[in-house]
Amino acid sequence: MAAYAALASLLNNIQQMMSDPRLSTSFHNNQIRSLEEKASLLLDFIETYNYVGGVRQEAQDIESLIASAAHTAEDMIESHIVNQLLPLSAHDREAALSFSLYQQNEGAIEEKNEAAVGDVGQFHGGSNQSIEELAPHVAGDGYLDYLWQIIEDMDAIIEKANELKEKHRFTEEHSTPPLTLTQTREETAMVGFRDELFQLLDELTGHRSNLHIISIVGMGGMGKTTLAKNIYTNKLIIDRFDIRAWATVSQQYNAQQILDQLLSNKDNSSDKDVDKLGEQLHKTLFGRRYLITLDDIWSVEAWDEVRRFFPDNGNGSRIVLTTRLSDVANNCGSSCFRKNLLDENESWELFCKKAFQNEDCPTELVEVGRKIVKLCKGLALSIVVIGGSLLMSPRTLRYWENFAEDIESSPNSKEKEESLDILFSSYNHLPPHLKPCFLHIGVLKSINYANLSIFRIIQLWVSEGFLKSNRGQVLEEIAEDYFKDLIDRNLILVSKRSKNGKMKCCDIHDLLRDLCLKEAGQQGLFHVITGGPVLGTERRLVYNNTSRGRETAILPLARTIMECEFHKETYKHRLLRVLDINNHGSVKKSLRCVNLRYLALRNLDNQDVLKLPSSISLVWNLHALILWKFMWNLLRVVAPIEIWEMRQLRHIECHRIYVPHPDRQDDLLVLENFQTLRNAVNFKLSEDVCKIIPNIKKLHLVYDRELVGYDDSLIECLYNLGRLYKLESLKLCSDIRWGHMYDKLNEIFTFPSSLNKLSLTHFSFHWDDLSVIGSLPLLEVLNLEVNYVRKGSTWSPVDGQFQRLKFLKIEFCDLTCWNADSCHFPILEKLVLCGLKLEEIPWGIGEISTLKLIRVNCCSKSAAISALKIKAEQLECEDNDDLQIQVDVLNTEWSSFMAMVETEGFTLLNNVQCNVFPFFGISFS
């Protein structure tokens, strides 16, 4: 919703502006505090009014005016900031006064809402003034008068809002706190799918020997993908097929990406040849019984591009397609399985499972609940989403009746529109603070069909100003709570988790994505450019796949530009906050946008070394700085010392960045919000630096003699790691074997007890030194990669350590004997061993009840065989049937290894994967 986003952004802007000494003195303090007070009152109106049963038309009219007033205030303030920080030339005057264009655009809104708001909008009545008439007011002190006028307008809106509250006589329903949950929703219940599941299992495991293709056909939201996933992970299927592979196709398909998914390639670079990938897939599948699932396929052309790579081995291999289009199913030469809508009983069962979890439906809600379910018309997605929405809502009869009325009042049209209307009720009943965030996810999904990075989305929410600050939490923590809330409401899904199980990527159903695009456009929150004209009044623009090649025009009101190509005059968007583009122009010119909060420039292929100008400190409110070259090419960024003056900075991400040590000062500027520094080269972590960045959470350091800033004294500074009391993730990479200067690892490092992720690459240590790491109380992820062990090749962990460790990776280290038991890693979930001469994996590792995966990559054959023996023992004892084993063996050793495997009879084991290396694996079950 545009009004909430506009007010939250304005309040964030005021808070950050008044904390900057360069700007706080250029505004009238009483005026700004008055503006802040009015905006807070209006935000309170939106929060309390909307939570009671949706948005009435009168409230929508007022919200339009609220958004207009908040935008105008922000335009005025930010234009004034530009004038303060940059000289105002005649050439730039039009951009600096761009707020007037917005006022002209809002004239229509004022006229539309005249009846509802009466005399509100006096300021907007002056919107016909020319730029020349407004120039002296904005360039000089005249902006003060205009801000007072905006404050008066807000007063009038507040008065009308209070009248509206009284008119509808608020109930206390909004004070009922929503339920708080810690559940996961990654597995969708098979309510209503059981018969279909058994029918498809019979089809897939039948006696037909030739390659057989089965299409699951049905409209969006019916549960095709859910059904296919439950088949894919069914134990009967896992036991039957040697190889299983899954690919999501979607409308914007790409043959290379489909093959990459089937091969589980992580390095899916665009320069790979489709024929070579297809040949690799064909060789892998040849002679084996396989199951391939192609999810969400929209065209016969997509099928034709990959079908030739699936051999018919005459052994009962199967391919499953899911599609909305019967034509696709018929033209793929497949058996057609039509997904049915849920019947009344199945619908009610699924709804209760989502709306009440393990509880029964309260008697007083049964009638209205069944009415809501009936309106979903058997569509599984609608039932799941609405059930999740009501799970998080007050369980009162009035609230539920309002909810049902909202669904009933939606106009019926075609099937998709009906689905959107039903799903819109869940959106309409979201708390206001979640609405802009949810719409943003859907918009991002429209331009990125891969997994959406939650870390990146949170950065954008902070920069867009969508989050209402809370003194007890940093903005990123607030955003994580928002994510969990949206997940609990079934509006988004966690599609990928990090090594310690935390949320990493999310996804959204395409019907919900379409709803987001429609609503975001109508609200004016985001404009997705698909190739049509740009009006010039848009505030947030996102360019999708079909329009990315075009350069963006000069848009005086633009706050966000994403996914477009660089324009030589991008810097003229003087009010810009978010710039995320494929850049081929000048970074220095982009930094002339002094209101930038999020700057992400990718594909900087025209240079290897980028020196940032000292003027970067003028970008007073920069939160995130992200600079990358294309794919694997390294971009070396050199930051100026002025970067330590950027008090709002939160995240720096580059391939390599050199950050000079700050000047010694008696009064250090503390960067309270700074949280992420990735790939900092030869970074001097002095006591002063630790005082400047006390709240840093992610720190990735690279030490290299060949790069700028190297000094032998840098090692001494690593003692100061222990001063970073909030550090959660630490990566250290070095080409310098510092360990030879010391007898023990603990003579080099002191680690903060807050660490939960640690990665050491190219360091030297003793295995006994790991007791320093094992004693970290919160450590969940440990990566030891290409490290030099100075003394001995035996590791005997100490009892009582590594008590929280979930993920352990040891790569190319000198380890031949490992004396470990289940008590040394009591909750370990994943173990990855790579390039080791290890004699065998300790038998006790297999007794860890939480263990889900052992991966042995190019280690000794005896280590690989020991992993298979652990699996065999687990099956025999029926202790941990879900344990997966992945073994990658060098080409030169494949034949002898497979002979050993066959001798031991391990080819019949469930959840075992054996691959030739180098190879990007497919599941061998």
Residue pairs with C-beta under 8 A, 6 or more apart in sequence:
1 46
1 50
1 63
1 432
1 435
1 436
1 523
1 525
2 63
2 64
2 67
2 436
2 523
2 524
2 525
3 42
3 46
3 63
3 64
3 66
3 67
3 70
4 43
4 46
4 47
4 432
4 433
4 435
4 436
5 436
5 464
5 465
5 466
5 525
6 66
6 67
6 70
6 71
6 74
7 39
7 42
7 43
7 46
7 66
7 70
8 43
8 433
8 436
8 465
8 466
8 467
8 468
9 70
9 74
9 464
9 465
9 466
10 35
10 39
10 70
10 73
10 74
10 465
11 36
11 39
11 40
11 43
11 468
11 469
12 465
12 467
12 469
13 74
13 77
13 78
13 465
13 621
14 32
14 35
14 36
14 39
14 77
15 469
16 621
16 648
17 23
17 24
17 27
17 32
17 77
17 81
17 621
18 24
18 27
18 32
19 647
20 620
20 621
20 647
20 648
22 84
22 85
22 620
23 81
23 84
23 620
26 80
26 81
26 84
27 77
27 80
28 144
28 147
31 144
31 147
31 148
31 151
34 151
35 73
35 147
35 150
35 151
35 154
38 151
38 154
38 155
38 158
39 70
39 73
39 154
41 158
42 66
42 70
42 154
42 157
42 158
42 161
43 468
45 62
45 158
45 161
45 165
46 63
46 66
46 432
47 431
47 432
47 433
48 165
48 170
48 174
49 55
49 59
49 161
49 164
49 165
49 170
50 59
50 431
50 432
51 173
51 174
51 431
51 432
52 170
52 171
52 173
52 174
52 399
52 402
53 173
53 398
53 399
53 402
53 403
53 406
53 429
54 402
54 403
54 406
54 425
54 428
54 429
55 63
55 428
56 168
58 116
58 164
59 164
61 112
61 113
61 116
61 117
62 113
62 116
62 117
62 157
62 160
62 161
62 164
64 109
64 112
64 113
65 109
65 110
65 113
65 117
65 120
65 121
65 153
65 157
66 157
67 524
68 106
68 109
68 110
68 124
69 123
69 150
69 153
69 154
69 157
71 102
71 106
71 539
72 99
72 102
72 103
72 106
72 123
72 124
72 150
73 147
73 150
75 98
75 99
75 102
75 557
75 575
76 99
76 138
76 143
76 146
76 147
76 150
77 147
78 575
78 595
79 96
79 97
79 98
79 99
79 138
79 143
79 574
79 575
80 138
80 143
81 594
81 595
81 620
82 88
82 96
82 574
82 575
82 594
82 595
83 96
83 138
83 139
85 594
85 618
85 620
86 92
86 574
86 592
86 594
86 618
88 96
88 139
92 572
92 574
93 131
93 135
93 139
94 131
94 556
95 554
95 556
95 572
95 573
95 574
95 575
96 138
96 139
96 574
97 131
97 134
97 135
97 138
98 556
98 557
98 574
98 575
99 138
99 557
100 127
100 129
100 130
100 131
100 134
101 536
101 537
101 556
101 557
102 537
102 557
103 123
103 124
103 126
103 127
104 127
104 128
105 537
106 124
106 127
107 124
107 127
107 128
110 121
110 124
110 125
114 121
116 160
117 156
117 157
117 160
118 156
118 160
119 156
120 153
120 156
120 157
120 160
121 153
122 149
122 152
122 153
123 146
123 149
123 150
123 152
123 153
124 153
136 142
137 143
137 145
137 146
138 146
171 398
173 394
173 396
173 398
173 399
176 394
176 396
178 392
178 393
178 394
178 431
178 485
179 391
179 392
181 391
181 392
181 484
181 488
183 357
183 488
184 494
185 388
185 487
185 488
185 490
185 493
185 494
186 493
186 494
188 223
188 226
188 229
188 230
188 384
189 350
189 353
190 197
190 226
190 227
190 230
191 342
191 346
191 349
191 350
191 353
192 223
192 342
192 343
192 346
192 347
192 349
192 350
192 380
193 223
193 226
193 227
193 230
196 227
196 337
196 339
196 340
197 227
197 230
197 231
197 234
199 337
200 214
200 216
200 227
200 231
200 320
200 337
201 231
201 234
201 236
201 237
203 212
203 214
203 335
203 337
204 214
204 231
204 237
204 240
204 291
204 318
204 320
205 236
205 237
205 240
205 316
206 316
207 316
208 316
209 314
209 315
209 316
210 312
210 314
211 310
211 311
211 312
211 313
211 317
211 318
211 319
212 316
212 317
212 318
212 319
212 335
213 318
213 319
213 320
213 321
213 332
213 333
213 334
213 335
214 318
214 319
214 320
214 321
214 334
214 335
214 337
215 320
215 321
215 322
215 323
215 328
215 329
215 332
215 334
215 335
215 336
215 337
216 224
216 227
216 228
216 320
216 321
216 322
216 323
216 337
216 339
217 224
217 322
217 323
217 324
217 325
217 326
217 329
217 336
217 337
217 338
217 339
218 224
218 324
218 338
218 339
218 340
219 324
219 379
219 415
219 416
219 419
220 324
220 381
220 416
220 419
220 509
220 510
220 511
221 379
221 380
221 381
221 382
221 419
221 509
221 511
222 339
222 340
222 341
222 379
222 380
222 381
223 339
223 380
223 381
224 295
224 322
224 323
224 324
224 339
225 295
225 296
225 322
226 380
227 339
228 293
228 295
228 320
228 322
231 237
231 293
231 320
232 244
232 246
232 291
232 293
232 320
235 910
237 244
237 291
238 244
238 910
238 911
238 925
239 910
239 925
240 289
240 316
241 289
241 290
241 291
241 317
241 318
241 925
242 288
242 289
242 290
242 924
242 925
243 284
243 285
243 288
243 289
243 290
243 291
243 922
243 923
243 924
243 925
244 290
244 291
244 292
244 293
244 922
244 923
244 925
245 261
245 262
245 263
245 264
245 290
245 291
245 292
245 293
245 922
245 923
246 261
246 262
246 292
246 293
246 295
247 258
247 259
247 261
247 262
247 292
247 293
247 294
247 295
248 261
248 295
248 296
249 258
249 294
249 295
249 296
249 297
249 298
249 302
250 296
250 298
250 449
250 510
251 298
252 449
252 545
253 297
253 298
253 299
253 302
255 274
255 302
255 305
255 306
256 268
256 270
256 272
256 274
256 277
257 268
258 294
258 302
258 305
258 306
259 265
259 274
259 277
259 278
259 281
259 306
259 309
260 268
260 272
260 277
262 281
262 292
262 922
263 277
263 280
263 281
263 284
263 920
263 921
263 922
264 920
264 921
264 922
265 277
265 920
266 920
267 920
269 631
269 632
274 305
278 306
278 308
278 309
279 309
281 309
282 309
282 310
282 311
284 919
284 922
285 309
285 310
285 311
285 313
285 317
286 311
286 313
287 313
288 313
288 315
288 317
289 313
289 315
289 316
289 317
290 313
290 317
290 318
291 317
291 318
291 319
291 320
292 310
292 318
292 319
292 320
293 319
293 320
293 321
293 322
294 303
294 306
294 319
294 320
294 321
294 322
295 322
296 322
296 323
296 510
297 303
297 321
297 322
297 323
297 328
298 323
298 324
298 325
298 328
299 328
300 327
300 328
300 331
300 332
303 321
303 328
303 331
303 332
307 332
310 317
310 319
311 317
319 334
321 328
321 329
321 332
321 334
323 329
326 336
329 336
330 336
340 378
341 377
341 378
341 379
342 350
342 378
342 379
342 380
342 383
343 378
344 373
344 374
346 378
347 373
347 374
347 376
347 378
347 383
348 369
348 370
348 373
350 380
350 383
350 384
350 387
351 369
351 372
351 373
351 376
351 383
351 386
351 387
352 360
352 361
352 369
352 387
353 387
354 383
354 384
354 387
354 388
354 391
354 490
355 361
355 369
355 386
355 387
355 388
355 390
355 391
356 391
357 391
361 369
362 395
364 397
365 395
365 397
365 400
368 397
368 400
368 401
368 404
369 400
371 404
372 386
372 390
372 400
372 403
372 404
372 407
373 383
375 404
375 407
375 408
375 422
376 382
376 383
376 386
376 422
377 418
377 422
379 419
379 422
381 419
381 423
381 509
381 511
381 512
382 419
382 422
382 423
384 490
385 423
385 426
385 489
385 490
385 491
385 512
386 407
386 422
386 423
386 425
386 426
387 490
388 426
388 488
388 489
388 490
388 491
389 425
389 426
389 429
389 430
389 489
389 490
389 491
390 400
390 403
391 488
391 489
392 485
392 488
392 489
393 399
393 403
393 429
403 425
403 429
406 425
406 428
406 429
407 421
407 422
407 425
410 418
410 421
410 422
410 424
410 425
411 421
412 418
412 421
413 421
416 511
416 514
419 511
420 511
420 514
420 515
420 518
423 511
423 512
423 515
424 515
424 519
426 489
426 491
427 435
427 438
427 491
427 515
427 519
430 438
430 489
433 467
433 468
433 482
434 482
434 485
434 486
436 464
436 466
436 525
437 461
437 466
437 479
437 482
437 486
438 486
438 491
438 492
438 516
439 516
439 519
439 520
439 523
439 525
439 526
440 457
440 460
440 461
440 464
440 466
440 516
440 520
440 525
440 526
441 452
441 457
441 486
441 492
441 506
441 508
441 516
442 508
442 512
442 513
442 514
442 515
442 516
442 517
442 520
443 516
443 517
443 520
443 526
443 528
443 542
444 452
444 457
444 460
444 542
445 452
445 507
445 508
445 513
445 516
446 513
446 516
446 517
446 528
446 542
446 544
447 528
447 542
447 543
447 544
447 545
447 562
447 563
451 495
451 496
451 504
451 505
451 506
451 507
452 495
452 505
452 506
452 507
452 508
453 504
453 505
454 483
454 503
454 504
454 505
454 506
455 504
457 479
457 483
457 506
458 476
458 479
458 480
458 483
459 598
459 623
459 624
459 650
459 651
460 578
460 598
461 467
461 475
461 479
461 482
462 475
462 476
462 479
462 597
462 623
462 650
463 577
463 578
463 597
463 598
463 623
463 624
464 540
464 559
464 560
464 577
464 578
464 597
465 577
467 475
467 478
467 479
467 482
468 478
469 475
469 478
470 478
473 481
474 673
474 675
474 695
476 650
476 675
480 503
483 492
483 503
483 506
486 492
487 493
487 494
487 503
487 506
491 508
491 512
492 506
492 507
492 508
492 512
493 506
493 507
493 508
494 503
494 504
494 505
494 506
495 505
495 506
495 507
496 504
496 505
497 503
497 504
498 504
498 781
499 757
499 780
499 781
499 806
499 807
499 830
500 756
500 757
500 780
500 781
500 806
500 807
501 806
501 829
508 516
517 528
520 526
520 528
521 527
521 528
524 538
524 539
525 540
526 540
526 541
526 542
526 560
527 534
527 538
527 540
527 541
527 542
528 542
528 543
528 544
529 541
529 542
529 543
529 544
529 547
529 564
530 544
530 546
530 547
531 546
531 547
531 550
534 541
534 552
534 553
534 555
536 553
536 555
536 556
536 557
537 557
538 555
538 557
538 558
539 557
539 558
539 559
539 560
540 558
540 559
540 560
540 578
541 552
541 555
541 558
541 560
541 561
541 562
541 564
542 560
542 562
542 563
543 550
543 552
543 561
543 562
543 563
543 564
544 563
547 564
548 563
548 564
548 565
548 582
549 565
550 564
550 565
551 564
551 565
551 566
551 567
552 561
552 564
552 565
552 567
552 570
553 567
554 567
554 569
554 572
554 573
555 561
555 573
556 573
556 574
556 575
557 575
558 573
558 575
558 576
559 575
559 576
559 577
559 578
560 576
560 577
560 578
560 579
561 570
561 573
561 576
561 578
561 579
561 580
561 581
562 578
562 579
562 580
562 581
563 580
563 581
563 582
564 581
564 582
565 581
565 582
565 584
566 581
566 582
566 583
566 584
566 585
566 601
567 585
568 585
570 576
570 579
570 581
570 585
570 589
570 590
570 593
571 586
571 589
571 590
571 591
571 592
571 593
573 579
573 593
574 592
574 593
574 594
574 595
575 593
575 595
576 593
576 595
576 596
577 595
577 596
577 597
577 598
577 621
578 596
578 597
578 598
579 590
579 593
579 596
579 598
579 599
579 600
579 601
580 598
580 600
580 602
580 626
581 600
581 601
581 602
582 602
582 603
583 590
583 601
583 602
583 603
583 604
584 603
584 605
584 606
587 601
587 604
587 610
587 612
587 627
588 613
588 615
590 596
590 599
590 601
591 599
591 612
591 613
591 615
591 616
591 618
591 619
593 619
594 618
594 619
594 620
595 619
595 620
595 621
596 619
596 621
596 622
597 621
597 622
597 623
597 624
597 648
598 622
598 623
598 624
598 626
599 619
599 622
599 624
599 625
599 626
600 624
600 626
600 627
601 626
601 627
601 628
602 626
602 628
602 630
603 628
603 629
603 630
604 610
604 627
604 628
604 629
604 635
605 629
605 630
605 633
607 635
608 634
608 635
608 636
609 636
609 637
609 638
610 627
610 635
610 636
610 637
610 638
611 637
611 638
611 640
612 637
612 638
612 639
612 640
612 643
613 640
614 640
614 641
614 642
615 642
616 622
616 639
616 640
616 642
616 643
616 646
617 640
617 642
617 643
617 645
617 646
619 646
620 646
620 648
621 648
622 646
622 648
622 649
623 648
623 649
623 650
623 651
623 673
624 650
624 651
624 652
624 653
625 649
625 651
625 652
625 653
625 654
626 651
626 653
626 654
627 635
627 637
627 653
627 654
627 655
627 657
628 635
628 653
628 654
628 655
629 635
629 655
633 655
634 655
634 656
635 654
635 655
635 656
636 655
636 656
636 657
636 658
636 681
636 707
636 708
637 654
637 655
637 656
637 657
637 658
638 657
638 658
638 708
639 652
639 657
639 658
639 659
639 660
640 660
641 660
641 662
641 663
643 649
643 659
644 662
644 669
644 671
644 692
645 669
646 671
647 669
647 671
647 672
647 673
648 673
649 671
649 673
649 674
650 673
650 674
650 675
650 676
651 675
651 676
652 659
652 676
652 677
652 678
652 680
653 676
653 678
653 679
654 678
654 679
655 679
656 679
656 681
656 702
656 707
657 679
657 680
657 681
658 680
658 681
658 682
658 707
658 708
658 709
659 677
659 680
659 683
660 709
661 684
661 686
661 688
661 689
662 668
662 688
662 689
662 692
664 688
668 688
668 691
668 692
669 692
670 691
670 692
670 694
671 692
671 693
672 694
672 695
673 695
674 692
674 693
674 695
674 696
675 695
675 696
675 697
675 698
676 696
676 697
676 698
677 683
677 693
677 696
677 698
677 699
677 700
678 698
678 700
679 700
679 702
680 699
680 700
680 701
680 702
681 702
681 703
681 704
681 707
681 708
681 709
682 702
682 703
682 704
682 707
682 708
682 709
682 710
682 711
682 714
683 701
683 709
683 714
684 709
684 711
684 713
684 714
684 717
685 701
685 717
685 718
685 720
685 721
686 717
686 720
687 720
687 723
689 720
690 720
690 723
690 724
693 724
694 724
694 725
694 726
695 726
696 724
696 726
696 727
697 726
697 727
697 728
697 729
698 727
698 728
698 729
699 724
699 727
699 729
699 730
699 731
700 729
700 730
700 731
700 733
701 731
701 732
701 733
702 733
702 734
703 710
703 714
703 732
703 733
703 734
703 735
703 736
704 710
704 734
704 735
704 736
705 735
705 736
706 735
715 738
715 741
715 748
718 732
718 748
718 749
719 748
719 749
719 750
720 750
721 727
721 730
721 749
721 750
721 751
721 752
722 750
722 751
722 752
723 752
724 752
724 754
725 752
725 754
726 752
726 754
727 752
727 754
727 755
728 754
728 755
728 756
728 757
729 755
729 756
729 757
729 758
730 751
730 755
730 757
730 758
730 759
731 758
731 759
731 761
731 783
732 759
732 760
732 761
732 763
733 759
733 761
733 762
734 761
734 762
734 763
735 762
736 762
737 762
737 763
737 764
737 788
738 748
738 763
738 764
739 745
739 748
739 763
739 764
739 765
739 788
739 790
740 764
740 790
742 748
743 766
744 766
744 768
744 769
744 772
745 763
745 765
745 766
745 769
745 770
745 772
745 773
746 769
746 772
749 772
751 758
751 772
751 773
751 776
753 776
753 777
753 778
754 778
755 776
755 778
755 779
756 778
756 779
756 780
756 781
756 804
757 779
757 780
757 781
758 773
758 776
758 779
758 781
758 782
758 783
759 781
759 782
759 783
759 785
760 783
760 784
760 785
760 787
761 783
761 785
761 786
761 787
762 785
762 786
762 787
762 788
763 787
763 788
764 787
764 788
764 789
764 790
765 787
765 788
765 789
765 790
766 789
766 790
766 791
766 792
767 789
767 792
767 793
767 794
767 795
767 796
767 815
770 795
770 797
771 798
771 801
773 779
773 782
774 797
774 798
774 801
774 802
775 801
777 803
777 804
778 804
779 802
779 804
779 805
780 804
780 805
780 806
780 807
781 805
781 806
781 807
782 802
782 805
782 807
782 808
782 809
783 809
783 811
784 809
784 810
784 811
784 813
785 809
785 811
785 812
786 811
786 812
786 813
787 812
787 813
788 813
788 814
789 813
789 814
789 815
793 814
793 815
793 816
793 817
793 837
794 815
794 816
794 817
794 818
794 819
795 815
795 817
795 818
795 819
795 820
796 819
796 820
797 819
797 820
797 824
797 825
798 824
799 823
799 824
801 824
802 808
802 824
802 825
802 828
803 826
803 827
804 827
805 825
805 827
805 828
806 827
806 828
806 829
806 830
806 850
807 828
807 829
807 830
807 832
808 825
808 828
808 830
808 831
808 832
809 831
809 832
809 833
809 834
810 832
810 833
810 834
810 836
811 832
811 833
811 834
811 835
811 836
812 834
812 835
812 836
813 836
814 837
815 836
815 837
815 838
816 836
816 837
816 838
816 839
817 838
817 839
818 838
818 841
818 842
819 842
820 842
820 844
820 845
821 842
821 844
821 845
821 847
822 844
822 845
822 847
822 848
823 844
824 844
825 845
825 848
826 848
826 850
827 848
827 850
828 845
828 848
828 850
828 851
829 850
829 851
829 852
829 853
830 851
830 852
830 853
830 855
831 841
831 845
831 851
831 853
831 854
831 855
832 853
832 855
832 857
833 841
833 854
833 855
833 856
833 857
833 859
833 863
834 855
834 857
834 858
834 859
835 857
835 858
835 859
836 859
836 860
836 863
837 859
837 860
838 859
838 860
838 862
838 863
839 860
839 862
839 863
840 862
840 863
840 865
840 866
841 854
841 856
841 863
841 866
841 867
841 870
843 866
843 870
843 873
845 851
845 854
845 870
846 870
846 871
846 873
846 874
846 880
846 883
847 879
849 879
849 880
851 880
851 883
852 882
852 883
852 884
853 883
853 884
853 885
853 886
854 867
854 870
854 871
854 883
854 884
854 885
854 886
855 885
855 886
855 887
855 888
856 863
856 864
856 867
856 885
856 886
856 887
856 888
857 886
857 887
857 888
857 917
858 888
858 889
858 890
858 917
861 889
861 893
861 896
861 897
861 900
864 887
864 889
864 897
865 900
865 901
865 904
867 885
867 887
868 885
868 887
868 901
868 904
868 906
868 909
868 912
869 904
870 883
870 885
871 883
871 885
871 906
871 909
871 911
871 912
872 904
872 906
872 909
874 880
874 881
874 883
875 881
875 909
875 910
881 910
881 911
882 911
883 911
884 911
884 912
884 913
885 909
885 911
885 912
885 913
886 913
886 915
886 921
887 912
887 913
887 914
887 915
888 915
888 916
888 917
888 919
888 921
889 897
889 914
889 915
889 916
889 917
890 916
890 917
891 916
891 917
891 918
894 916
897 914
898 914
901 907
901 914
906 912
910 925
911 925
912 924
912 925
913 921
913 922
913 923
913 924
913 925
914 924
915 921
915 922
915 924
